[in-house]
């Protein structure tokens, strides 16, 4: 398949880097208070909410960079192109989940080491090959996974979205001048977090949410405005399943290209 999937890898890198970047001055010294009445049960926090925005972001970045695995969900746009990803990935090259190109259709992906399996649905095939050929291809390869390695050009760029170690390296090398301010602790999906709010170099409002119970993981990043979106990070350090599609369920990527006359 010749449609480039680098946009998703780039988006993942950018989000991880921005979400973990060092921040500017902190203008809110009251972020450590949870507020509320005495009828609410006390919550034991790690104390990270008492630190400055700069210190909180540095701790979040440290946890991000040493994570061995995580789940990453992205829903946003890049250059007007819809981005949707739901991937569980680790630092040893294992990954599984789904990517939705242009918000149309779903491509399932499994990666174990340098081996890659990819299964587009009919809508994704149509987006890639056009309505008629896409429908024919979806029927021809119904239930089949395209199987290859990270050296296959048609799978390489999508596989890059599944490389946590590479994303962490990108995040570690990036530096940003975002000037965040610290908000007050709140509950996000049942988890206590501290929000860091600011604007990026495009002027878009953005908020990074960092856990204040347990380790100070970055758990959510929201950017509003043009090319904005939401990223959720969870399941830190949980093992990624390594079962793969069977040989009977798979077709070699080179054979797939031959079937389409090398025109995929």
C-alpha positions in Angstrom: 0.0 0.0 0.0 1.5 3.3 -1.0 -0.5 5.7 1.2 1.9 7.2 3.7 1.2 6.6 7.4 4.0 8.8 8.7 1.4 11.4 9.8 0.3 9.1 12.6 3.9 8.3 13.8 4.7 12.1 13.7 1.5 12.9 15.6 2.4 10.3 18.3 5.9 11.7 18.6 4.7 15.3 18.9 2.1 14.4 21.5 4.4 12.4 23.6 7.0 15.1 23.4 4.7 18.0 24.2 2.9 16.1 26.9 6.2 15.4 28.6 8.0 18.7 27.9 9.4 21.0 30.5 7.2 24.0 31.1 7.6 27.7 31.9 6.8 29.7 35.0 4.0 28.6 37.3 1.5 31.3 38.2 -0.8 29.3 40.5 0.5 28.4 43.9 -2.8 26.9 45.1 -2.7 23.8 42.9 -2.0 21.5 45.8 -5.4 22.0 47.4 -8.2 19.6 46.6 -10.9 21.8 48.0 -14.4 20.6 48.8 -16.2 20.0 52.1 -15.3 17.8 55.0 -17.9 15.2 54.0 -15.6 13.9 51.2 -13.1 11.2 52.1 -9.5 12.2 52.2 -7.4 11.2 49.2 -3.8 10.3 49.6 -1.8 11.9 46.9 1.9 11.6 45.9 2.4 15.3 46.8 3.4 16.1 43.2 0.5 18.7 43.0 2.4 20.9 45.5 5.3 21.3 43.1 5.6 24.0 40.4 4.3 23.4 36.8 8.0 23.0 35.7 8.7 20.4 38.3 5.5 18.5 37.7 6.2 18.3 33.9 9.7 17.2 34.5 8.5 14.3 36.7 5.9 13.4 34.2 8.5 13.3 31.5 10.8 11.1 33.6 8.0 8.6 34.1 7.1 8.7 30.4 10.6 8.0 29.3 11.2 5.1 31.6 7.8 3.4 30.9 8.2 -0.1 29.4 4.8 -0.1 27.9 1.6 1.9 27.6 -1.7 2.3 25.7 -2.0 5.4 23.5 -5.3 6.7 22.2 -5.3 9.7 19.8 -8.2 11.5 18.3 -7.5 14.7 16.4 -6.4 16.2 13.2 -3.1 17.0 11.5 -3.0 19.3 8.5 -6.7 18.8 8.2 -6.3 15.0 8.2 -8.2 13.0 10.8 -6.1 11.0 13.2 -7.4 8.1 15.3 -5.3 5.6 17.0 -5.7 3.1 19.8 -2.4 1.2 20.3 -0.9 -0.8 23.1 2.9 -0.8 22.6 6.1 -1.5 24.5 9.9 -0.9 24.2 10.7 -4.3 22.9 8.9 -3.8 19.6 5.5 -5.4 20.5 2.3 -3.6 19.6 -1.3 -4.2 18.8 -4.4 -2.1 18.2 -6.0 -0.1 15.4 -5.4 3.0 13.2 -8.2 4.8 11.4 -6.8 6.6 8.3 -8.6 10.0 7.7 -11.2 8.8 10.2 -12.5 6.4 7.6 -12.3 2.7 8.1 -10.1 0.8 10.5 -6.8 -0.9 10.0 -5.9 -3.5 12.7 -2.2 -3.9 13.4 -0.2 -6.5 15.3 3.6 -6.1 15.7 6.0 -8.5 17.4 9.6 -7.5 17.1 10.2 -6.8 13.5 7.2 -8.8 12.3 4.1 -6.9 11.3 0.5 -8.0 10.5 -2.0 -5.5 9.1 -5.7 -6.0 8.3 -7.7 -3.1 6.8 -11.5 -3.2 6.7 -13.4 -2.5 3.5 -13.7 1.2 4.1 -9.9 1.5 4.6 -9.3 -0.5 1.4 -11.7 1.8 -0.5 -9.9 4.9 0.8 -6.6 3.4 -0.4 -7.5 1.9 -3.7 -10.8 3.6 -4.7 -14.4 2.4 -4.4 -14.4 -0.4 -7.0 -10.9 -1.9 -6.5 -11.1 -1.4 -2.8 -14.3 -3.4 -2.6 -12.8 -6.1 -4.8 -9.6 -6.2 -2.7 -11.6 -6.4 0.6 -13.5 -9.4 -0.8 -10.4 -11.1 -2.1 -8.5 -10.8 1.2 -11.5 -11.0 3.5 -10.4 -12.2 7.0 -6.7 -12.2 5.9 -3.8 -10.3 7.5 -1.1 -8.9 5.4 2.1 -10.2 6.9 5.6 -8.9 6.5 8.4 -7.1 8.4 9.4 -3.6 9.2 11.7 -3.6 6.2 8.7 -3.9 3.8 8.0 -0.4 2.5 4.2 -0.9 2.6 4.3 -1.8 6.3 7.3 0.2 7.5 5.7 3.6 8.1 2.7 2.1 9.9 5.0 0.0 12.0 6.8 3.2 13.1 3.6 4.2 15.0 4.1 1.1 17.0 7.7 1.8 18.3 7.5 3.1 21.8 11.3 3.3 22.2 11.5 5.5 19.1 8.7 7.7 20.4 10.4 8.0 23.7 13.7 9.0 22.0 11.9 11.7 20.1 10.3 13.0 23.2 13.6 13.0 25.1 15.3 15.1 22.4 12.6 17.7 22.1 12.5 21.0 24.0 9.5 23.4 24.2 8.9 26.9 25.4 5.3 26.3 26.4 4.3 28.5 29.4 2.0 26.4 31.4 0.2 27.4 34.6 -0.9 25.0 37.2 -4.6 24.4 37.9 -6.3 22.8 40.9 -6.6 19.0 41.3 -9.6 17.4 39.7 -11.0 13.9 38.9 -10.5 12.6 35.4 -12.1 9.3 34.6 -12.0 8.3 38.3 -8.3 9.4 38.6 -7.0 12.3 40.6 -5.0 14.6 38.3 -3.4 18.1 38.2 -4.0 20.1 35.0 -1.2 22.2 33.4 -2.7 24.8 31.1 -1.1 27.0 28.4 -0.8 27.7 24.7 1.4 26.2 22.1 3.5 27.9 19.4 0.3 28.0 17.2 -1.5 29.9 19.9 -3.9 27.0 20.6 -5.0 26.3 24.2 -3.6 23.0 25.5 -3.9 21.1 28.8 -1.7 18.4 30.2 -3.2 16.2 32.9 -0.7 14.5 35.3 -1.7 11.8 37.9 -1.3 12.9 41.5 -1.9 9.5 43.0 0.7 6.8 42.5 3.4 7.7 39.9 3.1 11.1 38.2 2.2 9.7 34.8 1.0 12.0 32.0 -2.5 10.6 31.4 -4.2 13.0 29.0 -3.3 15.9 26.7 -5.9 18.1 25.0 -5.3 20.8 22.4 -8.1 22.8 21.1 -8.3 24.9 17.9 -7.0 24.1 14.4 -5.3 20.7 14.2 -6.2 20.0 17.8 -7.1 16.8 19.4 -7.0 14.6 22.5 -4.4 12.0 23.5 -4.9 9.6 26.4 -2.1 7.5 27.9 -2.8 4.6 30.2 -1.9 1.0 31.1 1.7 2.0 31.9 4.1 -1.0 32.3 1.4 -3.6 31.6 2.5 -6.5 29.4 1.5 -6.5 25.7 0.1 -9.8 24.4 2.4 -11.4 21.8 0.0 -13.8 20.1 -0.1 -13.3 16.4 -2.4 -14.2 13.5 -1.9 -17.8 12.3 -0.3 -18.7 9.0 -3.7 -19.7 7.6 -5.0 -16.2 8.5 -2.1 -14.4 6.9 -0.8 -13.6 3.4 2.7 -12.6 2.7 2.9 -8.9 1.8 5.0 -9.7 -1.3 2.3 -12.1 -2.5 -0.3 -9.4 -1.8 1.6 -7.0 -4.1 1.8 -9.7 -6.8 -1.9 -10.3 -6.6 -2.5 -6.6 -7.3 0.1 -6.5 -10.0 2.5 -4.5 -7.8 0.1 -1.5 -8.0 -0.9 -1.4 -4.3 
